[in-house]
Amino acid sequence: MKIILPGGTGQIGRMLARAFAQDGHEVVVLSRSPVTDPAFRAVAWDARSLGGWTAELEGADAVINLAGRSVNCRYTPANRRLITESRVDSTRAVGLAIRQAVRPPRVWLQSSTATIYAHRYDAPNDELTGRMGDATTDTPDTWQFSLGVAKAWEQAAAEGGPLPHTRQVLLRTSIVMSPDAGGAFEVLLGLVRHGLGGRAGDGRQYVSWIHEHDFVGAVRRIIARDTLAGPVNLAAPCPLPNADFMRALREAWGRRLGLPAAGLVLEMGAWLMRTETELILKSRRVVPTRLLQDGYKFEFPDWPLAARELCGRWRATPARR
C-alpha cells in the first residue's frame, strides 16, 4: 500500500512509519521541516494550505493525519492558539485535498482524542453510549479548553459533509505507551524511578492508555476493515484508577513506594514540568467497544502486563543502562 502520514515526524508518526515500512508499504510523511528517515519519504507542506503535496494523495490507499502541536505544555494564550490552529487548519487542508483528488484515498484516518468524552467515574465511555464532555461553570478553564479543541478538531474533519469515495475514521486516541525517549511512559517511569510515582490527586481518576503494539495493530485493522468508519476509540479495554495505575508501574519497575502528589504540590510539579494538571486529573474512562465488536484481539489488554513489557524494553535500551 501507499500510506500518507501528514504530521508524521512525531513519536506516534515514526512509530507507524517504522511498522508500515517493515510491512513493505510505501510511506510518505508530510512535514513542515526537512527530515530524513529510512522508513519514509518526506514531502514538504505547511499544514495549512494546498500545494504540491496534494499529488501524493492521488491513488493512495490510506491517509493518517497526525498533525497537531503537542498538548504536553503550559496552556498559555500563544500555546492555545498553536494547539488549536495546528489541528483545525491541517485537518481542513487534508479534507479539501481529498475532495479535490481525482483518485481519492480509500480511507482517511483522522486523529482525535479521548479527551472529547466526559470526566466520569461511574461508567466507561465508548463510541456507542459514551457521554460527550460538556463545559460548565464548574469545569476548570484548562479542561474547557481541551474539550473545545477536541470538538473543533472533529468538526473540521466533518466540514463539507460525507466523502463519497473515501471512508473516514476518527481516531479517539488515549495515551499511547511506548519506551521511546520523551514519551508519556518515560515521563511516568521517571517519576517512579525518582521515588515520586505515587497517586496524583485522590487517585480515583481513570487512566485510559494503549500499548504501542496495539495502537499499531488497531490502525492496521482499521485500514483493512471497511466496516470501521466514524469514531473509533484507540484504548486498551481495561482502564484503571490512577492510584492502581501508578502502583502497577511501581511494581513493574521493582519499587514499592512512591510519594503521592496533590493540591499545591501537583500544581507546582506540573508547572516545573511545563505541563498542565488536566492531563493528569481528568478521569478518562474510555473503552474500545467498536474494535472489540469487530474482533480485534489486544496483545496488552491489562496495564500490569503492559507495564512489565515496557519497563523491560526501557531497561534493555543500551543508552539507558
RAQUILIN-V464639 format. One record per residue. SS is DSSP state (helix for helix, strand for strand, loop for the rest). Layout:
SS, SS
//
This chain:
loop, strand, strand, strand, strand, strand, loop, loop, loop, loop, helix, helix, helix, helix, helix, helix, helix, helix, helix, helix, helix, helix, loop, loop, loop, strand, strand, strand, strand, strand, strand, loop, loop, loop, loop, loop, strand, loop, loop, strand, strand, strand, strand, strand, loop, loop, loop, loop, loop, loop, loop, helix, helix, helix, helix, helix, helix, loop, loop, loop, loop, strand, strand, strand, strand, loop, loop, loop, loop, loop, loop, loop, loop, loop, loop, loop, helix, helix, helix, helix, helix, helix, helix, helix, helix, helix, helix, helix, helix, helix, helix, helix, helix, helix, helix, helix, helix, helix, helix, helix, loop, loop, loop, loop, loop, loop, strand, strand, strand, strand, strand, strand, strand, helix, helix, helix, strand, loop, loop, loop, loop, loop, loop, loop, strand, loop, loop, loop, loop, loop, loop, strand, loop, loop, loop, loop, loop, loop, loop, loop, helix, helix, helix, helix, helix, helix, helix, helix, helix, helix, helix, helix, helix, helix, helix, helix, helix, helix, loop, loop, loop, loop, loop, loop, loop, loop, strand, strand, strand, strand, strand, strand, strand, loop, strand, strand, strand, loop, loop, loop, loop, loop, loop, helix, helix, helix, helix, helix, helix, helix, helix, helix, helix, loop, loop, loop, loop, loop, loop, strand, loop, loop, loop, loop, loop, strand, strand, loop, strand, strand, strand, helix, helix, helix, helix, helix, helix, helix, helix, helix, helix, helix, helix, helix, loop, loop, loop, loop, loop, strand, strand, strand, strand, strand, loop, loop, loop, loop, loop, strand, strand, helix, helix, helix, helix, helix, helix, helix, helix, helix, helix, helix, helix, loop, loop, loop, loop, loop, loop, loop, strand, loop, helix, helix, helix, helix, helix, helix, helix, helix, helix, helix, loop, loop, loop, loop, loop, helix, helix, helix, helix, loop, loop, loop, loop, strand, loop, loop, helix, helix, helix, helix, helix, loop, loop, loop, loop, loop, loop, loop, loop, loop, helix, helix, helix, helix, helix, helix, helix, helix, helix, helix, helix, helix, helix, helix, loop, helix, helix, helix, loop
//
